[in-house]
Amino acid sequence: MDRAFETAFATPIAFLTTTAVAGVLIGILLRAALVPQTRFTGWVRGITGRNGRYLFFILLVAWVIGMSILAGMGLSANEVGGPAFVGLLVGFFLFMGFIWAVIGD
């Protein structure tokens, strides 16, 4: 067997967590692909209505505070890289959701 393949099973918790996260991601993508043509469900109306912009604004403020705390912790690039990348992705989707909620009104 290949050494990299054996290494994946040497840390079973990390392997199972990664597999579970990948399964959740595939489930989300599958659900998004199977949305009917109308795309107007209850939760979509909730986050794109008049109050959705306030929800996304509060989430954006919380994101800015969280990223500021992460930047101010004084961690090395190796320690802060993973959480900063996840924060970057979260921030992108929060900003897109905020724009969608404001323009969609």
N, CA, C and O atoms as a GROMACS GRO file, in nm:
protein
  420
    1MET      N    1   0.082  -0.118   0.000
    1MET     CA    2   0.000   0.000   0.000
    1MET      C    3   0.087   0.125   0.000
    1MET      O    4   0.204   0.123   0.038
    2ASP      N    5   0.025   0.232  -0.044
    2ASP     CA    6   0.094   0.360  -0.048
    2ASP      C    7   0.105   0.419   0.092
    2ASP      O    8   0.017   0.401   0.176
    3ARG      N    9   0.215   0.488   0.116
    3ARG     CA   10   0.241   0.544   0.250
    3ARG      C   11   0.137   0.651   0.286
    3ARG      O   12   0.095   0.659   0.401
    4ALA      N   13   0.096   0.733   0.190
    4ALA     CA   14  -0.002   0.838   0.216
    4ALA      C   15  -0.138   0.777   0.249
    4ALA      O   16  -0.212   0.831   0.332
    5PHE      N   17  -0.172   0.666   0.187
    5PHE     CA   18  -0.298   0.599   0.214
    5PHE      C   19  -0.299   0.543   0.356
    5PHE      O   20  -0.400   0.551   0.426
    6GLU      N   21  -0.188   0.487   0.399
    6GLU     CA   22  -0.179   0.434   0.535
    6GLU      C   23  -0.180   0.546   0.638
    6GLU      O   24  -0.233   0.527   0.748
    7THR      N   25  -0.124   0.660   0.605
    7THR     CA   26  -0.120   0.773   0.697
    7THR      C   27  -0.260   0.825   0.726
    7THR      O   28  -0.288   0.872   0.836
    8ALA      N   29  -0.350   0.817   0.627
    8ALA     CA   30  -0.488   0.864   0.646
    8ALA      C   31  -0.557   0.784   0.756
    8ALA      O   32  -0.640   0.839   0.829
    9PHE      N   33  -0.526   0.658   0.767
    9PHE     CA   34  -0.590   0.574   0.868
    9PHE      C   35  -0.513   0.572   1.001
    9PHE      O   36  -0.560   0.513   1.098
   10ALA      N   37  -0.398   0.636   1.006
   10ALA     CA   38  -0.320   0.641   1.130
   10ALA      C   39  -0.385   0.738   1.230
   10ALA      O   40  -0.366   0.724   1.351
   11THR      N   41  -0.461   0.835   1.178
   11THR     CA   42  -0.533   0.930   1.264
   11THR      C   43  -0.682   0.915   1.235
   11THR      O   44  -0.736   0.988   1.152
   12PRO      N   45  -0.749   0.820   1.301
   12PRO     CA   46  -0.888   0.791   1.265
   12PRO      C   47  -0.986   0.904   1.295
   12PRO      O   48  -1.085   0.918   1.223
   13ILE      N   49  -0.962   0.984   1.399
   13ILE     CA   50  -1.055   1.092   1.431
   13ILE      C   51  -1.052   1.198   1.321
   13ILE      O   52  -1.157   1.245   1.278
   14ALA      N   53  -0.934   1.234   1.276
   14ALA     CA   54  -0.922   1.332   1.168
   14ALA      C   55  -0.981   1.277   1.039
   14ALA      O   56  -1.046   1.350   0.964
   15PHE      N   57  -0.959   1.149   1.012
   15PHE     CA   58  -1.013   1.087   0.891
   15PHE      C   59  -1.166   1.084   0.895
   15PHE      O   60  -1.230   1.117   0.795
   16LEU      N   61  -1.224   1.046   1.008
   16LEU     CA   62  -1.370   1.040   1.018
   16LEU      C   63  -1.432   1.179   1.015
   16LEU      O   64  -1.538   1.198   0.957
   17THR      N   65  -1.367   1.276   1.077
   17THR     CA   66  -1.418   1.413   1.074
   17THR      C   67  -1.416   1.468   0.932
   17THR      O   68  -1.513   1.529   0.887
   18THR      N   69  -1.307   1.446   0.862
   18THR     CA   70  -1.297   1.492   0.724
   18THR      C   71  -1.401   1.424   0.636
   18THR      O   72  -1.461   1.488   0.550
   19THR      N   73  -1.422   1.296   0.656
   19THR     CA   74  -1.522   1.223   0.579
   19THR      C   75  -1.662   1.275   0.609
   19THR      O   76  -1.744   1.288   0.518
   20ALA      N   77  -1.690   1.304   0.735
   20ALA     CA   78  -1.822   1.356   0.773
   20ALA      C   79  -1.846   1.494   0.713
   20ALA      O   80  -1.955   1.522   0.663
   21VAL      N   81  -1.746   1.581   0.719
   21VAL     CA   82  -1.759   1.716   0.662
   21VAL      C   83  -1.780   1.708   0.511
   21VAL      O   84  -1.861   1.782   0.455
   22ALA      N   85  -1.708   1.619   0.445
   22ALA     CA   86  -1.726   1.602   0.301
   22ALA      C   87  -1.866   1.550   0.270
   22ALA      O   88  -1.926   1.592   0.171
   23GLY      N   89  -1.918   1.461   0.351
   23GLY     CA   90  -2.054   1.411   0.331
   23GLY      C   91  -2.158   1.520   0.350
   23GLY      O   92  -2.255   1.527   0.274
   24VAL      N   93  -2.138   1.605   0.450
   24VAL     CA   94  -2.231   1.716   0.472
   24VAL      C   95  -2.226   1.812   0.353
   24VAL      O   96  -2.330   1.859   0.308
   25LEU      N   97  -2.107   1.840   0.303
   25LEU     CA   98  -2.093   1.929   0.189
   25LEU      C   99  -2.162   1.872   0.066
   25LEU      O  100  -2.230   1.944  -0.007
   26ILE      N  101  -2.145   1.744   0.042
   26ILE     CA  102  -2.213   1.680  -0.071
   26ILE      C  103  -2.364   1.685  -0.053
   26ILE      O  104  -2.437   1.707  -0.150
   27GLY      N  105  -2.411   1.665   0.070
   27GLY     CA  106  -2.555   1.675   0.096
   27GLY      C  107  -2.609   1.814   0.070
   27GLY      O  108  -2.718   1.829   0.014
   28ILE      N  109  -2.535   1.917   0.110
   28ILE     CA  110  -2.578   2.055   0.086
   28ILE      C  111  -2.582   2.084  -0.064
   28ILE      O  112  -2.677   2.143  -0.114
   29LEU      N  113  -2.479   2.043  -0.134
   29LEU     CA  114  -2.475   2.065  -0.279
   29LEU      C  115  -2.586   1.989  -0.350
   29LEU      O  116  -2.645   2.040  -0.445
   30LEU      N  117  -2.614   1.868  -0.305
   30LEU     CA  118  -2.722   1.790  -0.365
   30LEU      C  119  -2.856   1.856  -0.341
   30LEU      O  120  -2.939   1.864  -0.432
   31ARG      N  121  -2.878   1.903  -0.219
   31ARG     CA  122  -3.004   1.971  -0.188
   31ARG      C  123  -3.020   2.099  -0.269
   31ARG      O  124  -3.130   2.130  -0.315
   32ALA      N  125  -2.910   2.173  -0.288
   32ALA     CA  126  -2.916   2.296  -0.367
   32ALA      C  127  -2.944   2.265  -0.514
   32ALA      O  128  -3.012   2.341  -0.582
   33ALA      N  129  -2.891   2.154  -0.562
   33ALA     CA  130  -2.914   2.117  -0.701
   33ALA      C  131  -3.056   2.069  -0.726
   33ALA      O  132  -3.104   2.076  -0.839
   34LEU      N  133  -3.122   2.021  -0.622
   34LEU     CA  134  -3.257   1.968  -0.639
   34LEU      C  135  -3.366   2.069  -0.604
   34LEU      O  136  -3.483   2.032  -0.592
   35VAL      N  137  -3.330   2.196  -0.587
   35VAL     CA  138  -3.430   2.299  -0.556
   35VAL      C  139  -3.522   2.314  -0.676
   35VAL      O  140  -3.476   2.318  -0.790
   36PRO      N  141  -3.651   2.322  -0.652
   36PRO     CA  142  -3.743   2.339  -0.764
   36PRO      C  143  -3.723   2.474  -0.835
   36PRO      O  144  -3.652   2.561  -0.785
   37GLN      N  145  -3.787   2.489  -0.948
   37GLN     CA  146  -3.767   2.606  -1.031
   37GLN      C  147  -3.812   2.735  -0.962
   37GLN      O  148  -3.753   2.840  -0.986
   38THR      N  149  -3.912   2.730  -0.877
   38THR     CA  150  -3.965   2.852  -0.816
   38THR      C  151  -3.867   2.911  -0.715
   38THR      O  152  -3.856   3.033  -0.706
   39ARG      N  153  -3.798   2.830  -0.640
   39ARG     CA  154  -3.699   2.871  -0.541
   39ARG      C  155  -3.753   2.959  -0.430
   39ARG      O  156  -3.675   3.022  -0.358
   40PHE      N  157  -3.883   2.965  -0.412
   40PHE     CA  158  -3.942   3.046  -0.306
   40PHE      C  159  -3.990   2.954  -0.195
   40PHE      O  160  -4.105   2.910  -0.195
   41THR      N  161  -3.903   2.927  -0.101
   41THR     CA  162  -3.942   2.850   0.016
   41THR      C  163  -3.948   2.944   0.135
   41THR      O  164  -3.912   3.061   0.124
   42GLY      N  165  -3.993   2.895   0.248
   42GLY     CA  166  -4.012   2.980   0.364
   42GLY      C  167  -3.885   3.045   0.414
   42GLY      O  168  -3.885   3.164   0.446
   43TRP      N  169  -3.777   2.969   0.420
   43TRP     CA  170  -3.654   3.027   0.475
   43TRP      C  171  -3.592   3.128   0.379
   43TRP      O  172  -3.524   3.220   0.422
   44VAL      N  173  -3.615   3.111   0.248
   44VAL     CA  174  -3.562   3.207   0.152
   44VAL      C  175  -3.635   3.340   0.167
   44VAL      O  176  -3.572   3.446   0.163
   45ARG      N  177  -3.766   3.335   0.184
   45ARG     CA  178  -3.841   3.459   0.206
   45ARG      C  179  -3.799   3.525   0.336
   45ARG      O  180  -3.798   3.648   0.347
   46GLY      N  181  -3.764   3.444   0.435
   46GLY     CA  182  -3.723   3.500   0.564
   46GLY      C  183  -3.592   3.577   0.558
   46GLY      O  184  -3.579   3.681   0.623
   47ILE      N  185  -3.495   3.527   0.483
   47ILE     CA  186  -3.365   3.594   0.481
   47ILE      C  187  -3.353   3.696   0.370
   47ILE      O  188  -3.258   3.775   0.369
   48THR      N  189  -3.446   3.698   0.275
   48THR     CA  190  -3.438   3.797   0.168
   48THR      C  191  -3.541   3.906   0.184
   48THR      O  192  -3.547   3.997   0.102
   49GLY      N  193  -3.622   3.899   0.287
   49GLY     CA  194  -3.723   4.003   0.309
   49GLY      C  195  -3.662   4.126   0.374
   49GLY      O  196  -3.540   4.143   0.375
   50ARG      N  197  -3.748   4.211   0.426
   50ARG     CA  198  -3.702   4.336   0.487
   50ARG      C  199  -3.615   4.311   0.610
   50ARG      O  200  -3.521   4.386   0.635
   51ASN      N  201  -3.645   4.207   0.686
   51ASN     CA  202  -3.567   4.180   0.807
   51ASN      C  203  -3.440   4.102   0.778
   51ASN      O  204  -3.353   4.094   0.865
   52GLY      N  205  -3.426   4.044   0.661
   52GLY     CA  206  -3.306   3.969   0.626
   52GLY      C  207  -3.182   4.054   0.622
   52GLY      O  208  -3.074   4.008   0.659
   53ARG      N  209  -3.196   4.177   0.578
   53ARG     CA  210  -3.079   4.266   0.572
   53ARG      C  211  -3.024   4.294   0.712
   53ARG      O  212  -2.903   4.307   0.729
   54TYR      N  213  -3.113   4.302   0.811
   54TYR     CA  214  -3.066   4.325   0.948
   54TYR      C  215  -2.996   4.202   1.003
   54TYR      O  216  -2.897   4.213   1.076
   55LEU      N  217  -3.048   4.084   0.969
   55LEU     CA  218  -2.984   3.960   1.011
   55LEU      C  219  -2.843   3.952   0.954
   55LEU      O  220  -2.748   3.922   1.027
   56PHE      N  221  -2.827   3.979   0.824
   56PHE     CA  222  -2.696   3.971   0.763
   56PHE      C  223  -2.604   4.082   0.814
   56PHE      O  224  -2.484   4.061   0.825
   57PHE      N  225  -2.659   4.199   0.844
   57PHE     CA  226  -2.576   4.306   0.899
   57PHE      C  227  -2.521   4.266   1.035
   57PHE      O  228  -2.404   4.289   1.064
   58ILE      N  229  -2.606   4.207   1.120
   58ILE     CA  230  -2.560   4.160   1.252
   58ILE      C  231  -2.454   4.052   1.236
   58ILE      O  232  -2.355   4.051   1.308
   59LEU      N  233  -2.475   3.960   1.141
   59LEU     CA  234  -2.377   3.855   1.116
   59LEU      C  235  -2.245   3.913   1.064
   59LEU      O  236  -2.138   3.864   1.099
   60LEU      N  237  -2.253   4.018   0.981
   60LEU     CA  238  -2.131   4.081   0.931
   60LEU      C  239  -2.055   4.150   1.043
   60LEU      O  240  -1.932   4.143   1.047
   61VAL      N  241  -2.125   4.216   1.132
   61VAL     CA  242  -2.059   4.280   1.246
   61VAL      C  243  -1.991   4.174   1.334
   61VAL      O  244  -1.878   4.194   1.379
   62ALA      N  245  -2.060   4.063   1.357
   62ALA     CA  246  -2.001   3.954   1.436
   62ALA      C  247  -1.879   3.896   1.364
   62ALA      O  248  -1.781   3.858   1.428
   63TRP      N  249  -1.885   3.888   1.230
   63TRP     CA  250  -1.772   3.836   1.153
   63TRP      C  251  -1.652   3.930   1.165
   63TRP      O  252  -1.539   3.884   1.184
   64VAL      N  253  -1.675   4.060   1.155
   64VAL     CA  254  -1.566   4.157   1.167
   64VAL      C  255  -1.502   4.148   1.306
   64VAL      O  256  -1.380   4.151   1.318
   65ILE      N  257  -1.584   4.137   1.409
   65ILE     CA  258  -1.531   4.124   1.545
   65ILE      C  259  -1.449   3.995   1.558
   65ILE      O  260  -1.341   3.996   1.616
   66GLY      N  261  -1.502   3.884   1.505
   66GLY     CA  262  -1.431   3.757   1.513
   66GLY      C  263  -1.299   3.758   1.438
   66GLY      O  264  -1.200   3.706   1.488
   67MET      N  265  -1.298   3.817   1.320
   67MET     CA  266  -1.173   3.824   1.244
   67MET      C  267  -1.074   3.920   1.310
   67MET      O  268  -0.953   3.898   1.303
   68SER      N  269  -1.124   4.026   1.374
   68SER     CA  270  -1.035   4.118   1.446
   68SER      C  271  -0.970   4.048   1.565
   68SER      O  272  -0.852   4.068   1.592
   69ILE      N  273  -1.048   3.969   1.636
   69ILE     CA  274  -0.993   3.893   1.749
   69ILE      C  275  -0.888   3.795   1.699
   69ILE      O  276  -0.782   3.779   1.760
   70LEU      N  277  -0.917   3.729   1.587
   70LEU     CA  278  -0.821   3.634   1.530
   70LEU      C  279  -0.693   3.704   1.488
   70LEU      O  280  -0.584   3.651   1.510
   71ALA      N  281  -0.705   3.822   1.428
   71ALA     CA  282  -0.586   3.895   1.384
   71ALA      C  283  -0.506   3.948   1.502
   71ALA      O  284  -0.384   3.959   1.494
   72GLY      N  285  -0.573   3.980   1.611
   72GLY     CA  286  -0.504   4.037   1.726
   72GLY      C  287  -0.446   3.937   1.822
   72GLY      O  288  -0.386   3.975   1.922
   73MET      N  289  -0.461   3.810   1.795
   73MET     CA  290  -0.411   3.708   1.887
   73MET      C  291  -0.260   3.690   1.878
   73MET      O  292  -0.201   3.630   1.968
   74GLY      N  293  -0.198   3.739   1.773
   74GLY     CA  294  -0.053   3.729   1.761
   74GLY      C  295  -0.004   3.589   1.730
   74GLY      O  296   0.107   3.552   1.769
   75LEU      N  297  -0.082   3.511   1.661
   75LEU     CA  298  -0.042   3.376   1.625
   75LEU      C  299   0.046   3.378   1.502
   75LEU      O  300   0.045   3.474   1.425
   76SER      N  301   0.123   3.272   1.484
   76SER     CA  302   0.207   3.262   1.365
   76SER      C  303   0.119   3.229   1.245
   76SER      O  304   0.002   3.194   1.258
   77ALA      N  305   0.180   3.241   1.127
   77ALA     CA  306   0.104   3.218   1.004
   77ALA      C  307   0.054   3.074   0.995
   77ALA      O  308  -0.054   3.050   0.941
   78ASN      N  309   0.130   2.980   1.047
   78ASN     CA  310   0.086   2.840   1.043
   78ASN      C  311  -0.032   2.815   1.134
   78ASN      O  312  -0.116   2.731   1.102
   79GLU      N  313  -0.040   2.885   1.244
   79GLU     CA  314  -0.150   2.864   1.338
   79GLU      C  315  -0.277   2.937   1.298
   79GLU      O  316  -0.387   2.889   1.327
   80VAL      N  317  -0.265   3.051   1.234
   80VAL     CA  318  -0.381   3.132   1.203
   80VAL      C  319  -0.432   3.107   1.060
   80VAL      O  320  -0.540   3.154   1.025
   81GLY      N  321  -0.357   3.035   0.980
   81GLY     CA  322  -0.393   3.015   0.840
   81GLY      C  323  -0.525   2.946   0.818
   81GLY      O  324  -0.607   2.993   0.738
   82GLY      N  325  -0.548   2.834   0.886
   82GLY     CA  326  -0.673   2.760   0.867
   82GLY      C  327  -0.796   2.838   0.910
   82GLY      O  328  -0.889   2.852   0.831
   83PRO      N  329  -0.798   2.889   1.033
   83PRO     CA  330  -0.916   2.968   1.074
   83PRO      C  331  -0.934   3.095   0.990
   83PRO      O  332  -1.048   3.137   0.966
   84ALA      N  333  -0.826   3.157   0.945
   84ALA     CA  334  -0.839   3.276   0.862
   84ALA      C  335  -0.899   3.242   0.726
   84ALA      O  336  -0.978   3.319   0.673
   85PHE      N  337  -0.864   3.127   0.670
   85PHE     CA  338  -0.921   3.085   0.542
   85PHE      C  339  -1.069   3.055   0.557
   85PHE      O  340  -1.149   3.094   0.471
   86VAL      N  341  -1.107   2.987   0.664
   86VAL     CA  342  -1.248   2.961   0.689
   86VAL      C  343  -1.322   3.092   0.709
   86VAL      O  344  -1.434   3.109   0.660
   87GLY      N  345  -1.261   3.186   0.781
   87GLY     CA  346  -1.322   3.318   0.799
   87GLY      C  347  -1.337   3.393   0.669
   87GLY      O  348  -1.436   3.465   0.649
   88LEU      N  349  -1.241   3.378   0.579
   88LEU     CA  350  -1.251   3.440   0.447
   88LEU      C  351  -1.371   3.386   0.370
   88LEU      O  352  -1.447   3.464   0.312
   89LEU      N  353  -1.389   3.257   0.371
   89LEU     CA  354  -1.504   3.197   0.301
   89LEU      C  355  -1.635   3.238   0.365
   89LEU      O  356  -1.732   3.269   0.295
   90VAL      N  357  -1.640   3.238   0.498
   90VAL     CA  358  -1.762   3.278   0.568
   90VAL      C  359  -1.794   3.424   0.536
   90VAL      O  360  -1.910   3.459   0.512
   91GLY      N  361  -1.693   3.508   0.536
   91GLY     CA  362  -1.713   3.649   0.505
   91GLY      C  363  -1.766   3.670   0.364
   91GLY      O  364  -1.854   3.753   0.342
   92PHE      N  365  -1.714   3.595   0.269
   92PHE     CA  366  -1.762   3.605   0.130
   92PHE      C  367  -1.911   3.574   0.123
   92PHE      O  368  -1.988   3.649   0.061
   93PHE      N  369  -1.952   3.463   0.186
   93PHE     CA  370  -2.093   3.426   0.178
   93PHE      C  371  -2.182   3.520   0.258
   93PHE      O  372  -2.297   3.541   0.221
   94LEU      N  373  -2.130   3.576   0.367
   94LEU     CA  374  -2.208   3.674   0.441
   94LEU      C  375  -2.229   3.802   0.359
   94LEU      O  376  -2.339   3.857   0.356
   95PHE      N  377  -2.124   3.848   0.294
   95PHE     CA  378  -2.138   3.967   0.210
   95PHE      C  379  -2.231   3.941   0.092
   95PHE      O  380  -2.312   4.027   0.058
   96MET      N  381  -2.222   3.825   0.031
   96MET     CA  382  -2.312   3.793  -0.079
   96MET      C  383  -2.457   3.784  -0.030
   96MET      O  384  -2.549   3.827  -0.099
   97GLY      N  385  -2.476   3.727   0.087
   97GLY     CA  386  -2.611   3.720   0.144
   97GLY      C  387  -2.665   3.857   0.177
   97GLY      O  388  -2.784   3.884   0.157
   98PHE      N  389  -2.580   3.945   0.228
   98PHE     CA  390  -2.624   4.082   0.259
   98PHE      C  391  -2.663   4.155   0.132
   98PHE      O  392  -2.766   4.222   0.128
   99ILE      N  393  -2.581   4.143   0.028
   99ILE     CA  394  -2.614   4.207  -0.099
   99ILE      C  395  -2.743   4.151  -0.157
   99ILE      O  396  -2.826   4.226  -0.210
  100TRP      N  397  -2.760   4.020  -0.146
  100TRP     CA  398  -2.882   3.955  -0.196
  100TRP      C  399  -3.004   4.004  -0.119
  100TRP      O  400  -3.109   4.027  -0.178
  101ALA      N  401  -2.991   4.019   0.013
  101ALA     CA  402  -3.104   4.063   0.094
  101ALA      C  403  -3.139   4.208   0.066
  101ALA      O  404  -3.257   4.244   0.069
  102VAL      N  405  -3.040   4.292   0.041
  102VAL     CA  406  -3.066   4.434   0.016
  102VAL      C  407  -3.122   4.455  -0.124
  102VAL      O  408  -3.220   4.527  -0.141
  103ILE      N  409  -3.061   4.395  -0.224
  103ILE     CA  410  -3.105   4.414  -0.362
  103ILE      C  411  -3.236   4.340  -0.388
  103ILE      O  412  -3.319   4.386  -0.467
  104GLY      N  413  -3.254   4.226  -0.324
  104GLY     CA  414  -3.372   4.145  -0.349
  104GLY      C  415  -3.502   4.206  -0.298
  104GLY      O  416  -3.610   4.154  -0.325
  105ASP      N  417  -3.492   4.316  -0.224
  105ASP     CA  418  -3.612   4.377  -0.167
  105ASP      C  419  -3.692   4.451  -0.270
  105ASP      O  420  -3.796   4.508  -0.237
   0.00000   0.00000   0.00000
